[in-house]
Structure formats: C-alpha cells, structure tokens
Amino acid sequence: MFNENAPYPYFTRTCLNNGISGYVEYLDEEHKIKGEAIAVGMLGMQFFYMEKDFYAGQFTKSIYPKFTYPFNAKIALYFIAQLNKKQRIFQGVLVRDFEKTFYKQSVLLPLYPNGEIAFEYIESFIKALQKEAIKNVNIWNEKKIAIAKEIARD
C-alpha cells in the first residue's frame, strides 16, 4: 500500500513525521482530502499543516479556515502553535466530543485597529521565528565543529 515515491501523504493518528505514515498512489476522489488544511489525529491530538491533497486513516479530522486570506504554511504554523497549546484539553475528551470541544475554543490573534486579523504580521512573525531558529542551529553547528576541530588537533 505505501510507496515512498507515491504523491499523496497518508495522514494518521500518529504524532510522528507530521502525522504522515507513508505515501500512497491516487485512490479515489471520494476519500481524497483537500490540502491547505490543518489535520489532527485523534490519538495524540497533535495538529499539523497538510499543504498538498492527502488521504487519511480513521480518527482524524481536517480543519479549513473560513477567512479569505490565502492560507499558507506560515499562517498555518501560527494556528497550529495556538491549537497545540490546547492539546491537553482535546486529549481529555472522547473522539465523538472533539468537534464540540474544538468549536468552544478560541485562539489569540493579532488584530489591526479596525478589528481585522493582521495576517501580514502573522507571516512576518513566523518568518522571524524561523530565521532565529535557523540562526541558533547554525551557532550550535559552529560550536560542534569547533569542538571537533579542537579534539582532532589533540
């Protein structure tokens, strides 16, 4: 069933590998799930961004924004961080009660003075966080290389 060269991610309840158990070939339109969604597996209640169309196993849900601003990875990462903070709340309910609990939740959003969501700010905020994370990884890498060179000299 799984094929590493297949085009469609198969999303499951796992919290590993962005919730993807493997990749599959086209199955049918009825079961294919539209990408640009946030998906959640009911076991770990971990939220993930699914950019491309995908298929999913049992006990998964897909969430689509109601706003008209283009939904992309940076916007999704902001919402995922907010939703994953509520993981314990979701883990405390049964699968059948997930949607009822989900719709009762709220997330903090940056707003313009006119009350509209500041999507541009969200994108620049996530971009800045990503740059900082990359910078920290590079610093860590440089330290490891320096230590390795020091050991090699001895």
N, C-alpha and C positions, 0 to 999 in steps of 0.2 A: 504494500500500500504506500509506504513512504519512499520517496525518491529524492535524493539530495539535489538533483537537477530540475525537479518539478517547479512550476512557477507559483503555486498557491501555498501560503503558510497554513498549517493546521493548528488552530488555537485550542488549547485545552485548559483544564483546571490548574495546571502546574504554575508555580511562581518562577520557574527557571526559564532561561532563554527567551525572555519577552513573552512567556506563555506559549511558545511555539514548540510542539512536539516533533515536528518534521514538516516536510513539504509534500504536496500531492499534486497530481495532474487534475485537469478540469473534470469535475464530476457532473454537475448539472446546475442550471440557473436557480432552481428551487432552493438549494442548500447553500449556494454561494452567498457570502455576506459582503456587503459593500464596504470598501476600505474607507480611509479617513474617518475612522471610528475609534472610540475608546472601548476596549474589551476588558471584561473582568471574568475570572474563573471563580466559581462559587466555592471552591475548597479553600484557597488561600486568601480570597478577596483582595487580590492584588490587581491594580488597574494598569493597562498597557495601551500604547498607541499602535494601531494597525493601519499603516499607510496604504497598503495595497488590499485588493479584494482577497478574501480568505474563506476558509471553511473552519467549522468549529465543532468540538465534541459536545457532549451533554453538559448541563450545568454551567453554561457560560452565558453571558449577556453582552450585548453591544449597545453602546451609547452614542448618539449623534447629537451635535449641537443644534439648537433652534435659532441661533443667531446667523446673520447673513455674511459676516466677516469670513474670509477664507480660512478654513480650518487646516492648520498645518502642524508640523511636528513641534514647533516652539510653543504654539498656543496649547496644543495637547499636553505637552510636558508641564505647563503651568497647572492645568486642571488635574492631571494625574497626581502631581505632588499634593494638591489640595485633597483629592479623594483618598489617596493612600494614607493620609493622616487620620482618616476615619475608619481604617481597616478593622480596628477592634470592635467598633460599632457594628459593622457589617458581619464580622465573624460571630457576633452574638445573636444573630437571627438565623432562622431556617431559610433554606433556599426559596421556599414558597413566599416568604415575607420580605425578600430582598428588595423588590421594586417598591413596596410600600415604605420601607425604611429609607431607601435611596431618595425617593421624592420628598421626604421630610427634611433632607439635609440641605445645608447652604454652604457656599464657599465664599471666601473673601476675594473681592475683585477690585482692582484699581479703577476708579471712575474719573471721567472728566467732570468739570463743574456742572455741565448740563445733564449729568446722570448717565451718560453713555459709557459703555465699557471701554477702557483705554487699551485696546488691543495692541497698538503700536508700542506702548510702554511694556506690555507683557512680553512681546517679541524681543525688545531690546534688553529687558531684564534677564530673560532666559539666555540670550546670546552672551551677555556679560558673565553670567554664571558659568557658561560653557567655556568661555575664554579663561576664566580664573581656574577652572578645574584642569584645563589643558596646561596652563602655566604651572600649576602645582605638580602635575605629573612630570613635566619637563624638569623642574627643580629636583624632584625626587630621583629622577633618572640620572641627572648630572651628578648628584651625590653618590649614587650607587656606582657609577662609572669611576668617579674619583677614588672611591674606596677600593674598587677592583684594581685600579692602576697602582694604588699605594701597596696593596698586597702583592701585586705582580713584581714590584720593584724589590721587595724584601727577599 
